[in-house]
Amino acid sequence: MIKILIGYILIILDLIISPNQKAKFDLLPDFIGYVLFIYTFYKIWKTNKNFNEVKDKIKISAIVTIFAFIVSYVSYVLDMYGVLYHQKELNYVIAALNDFMFLAVLYFFIKVLESLQ
């Protein structure tokens, strides 16, 4: 559970350095937090793979978390090179998608915990 808490903190906290005011460099990237979520889902799956309900919810949660990882990583790279500074509409879309994916990961994590009870 400590990995989930650390992953949550990595996703929530944004320590940003912006040397030229166009590109941003996040010191605590969100995708590292998603890697911790994926690892936790794997450990839960490994210990509870005999229960079908848990196994199905973990598969869905892992897929959503992997998609959130990809979106977060692409956002990080585009932000680091300053692409999102020049494309304001793309910046709004990716920011909304990042927030939605984070909420979806938390929702499915709660569903996994409910199925473990």
N, C-alpha and C positions, 0 to 999 in steps of 0.2 A: 504494500500500500504506500510505502514511502516513495516508490518510483512514480506512482500516479501523482502524488503531491508535488514532487519535484517537476514532473512533466507539466502539471497545471501551472506552476509558478513560472516555468520557462515560457509557456504560451502567453500568460497574462502580462508578465513584465516585458517592457520594451525599453531597453537602454540603447539609445540610438546616437551614433556619431555621424555627423554630416560635415565633412571637411570643406566641401566646395558649395554647400547649400543646395546642390542639385541631386546628388546621389546620397543615399542613406546606407549606413552599415549598422545592423542590429547586433549588439554584443551577445544577446541571448536569443538566438534564432528559434522560431516556433517549431520548425521541423525537428529539432532535437527533442522537444517535448513530445511530439507525435511518435518519435522512435521509442521513447520510454513507454508510451501508451501501447504501442504494438507489441513490445516485449512483454508487458504485463498481460495483454490478451493471450499471448503465446503461452506464458506460464500458467494462466488459468485454464487454457484449453488442455495443456499437457496433464494437469492434475485432475481434470474433470471430463476427459474425453469419452467416458462411458455413458454419460448422461446426454441424451439426444437434444433435449431442450436447451441445455447450456451450450452444447456444441454448435447448434444452429445460430443462437444469438451471438456467440463469439465470432462465427464466420462473418455475419453481417457487420458486427462492430469492427472487425479487422479490415474489411473492405472499405468501410466508410473512413476509418482512420488512415488507411493507405492513400485514399483519394485526398484526404485533408493534408497528408504529408506532401503529396505531389503539388497541390495548390500552394501550400506554404513555401515550398522550396522554389517554385517558379516565381512566386511573389518576391521572395528574398533576393533571387538573382536579378530580376528586373529592377528592383528597388536599388540594389547595389550599383548597377550600371547606369542609373538615372533615367531609365526608360519611363518609369511611372511619373517622373517629374514632368516630362513633356507630354504625356498622354493622360490628361486628367480624368477623362471618362473611363479609361481602362483602370486607373487607380481606384475609382469609386467601385467599379464592378468587382475587382479583385479583393478590395477591403471588405465588401459585403459578403462575398463568397467565403473569405477566410473566417469571418464571424459566424456565418451560417454553419460552416463545417465544424467549427469548434463546438457550437451548441449541439450539433448532431452527434459528435463524438461523446460528449458528456451524457447526452440522452441515452445512447446505446450502452455506455458504460454502466449507467444506472440500471438499465434493463438486464444486463449481465449479472449485476449484483443481486437484483430481485430473483433471477432464476437460480442463483446459487443458494438462496435461503431454503 
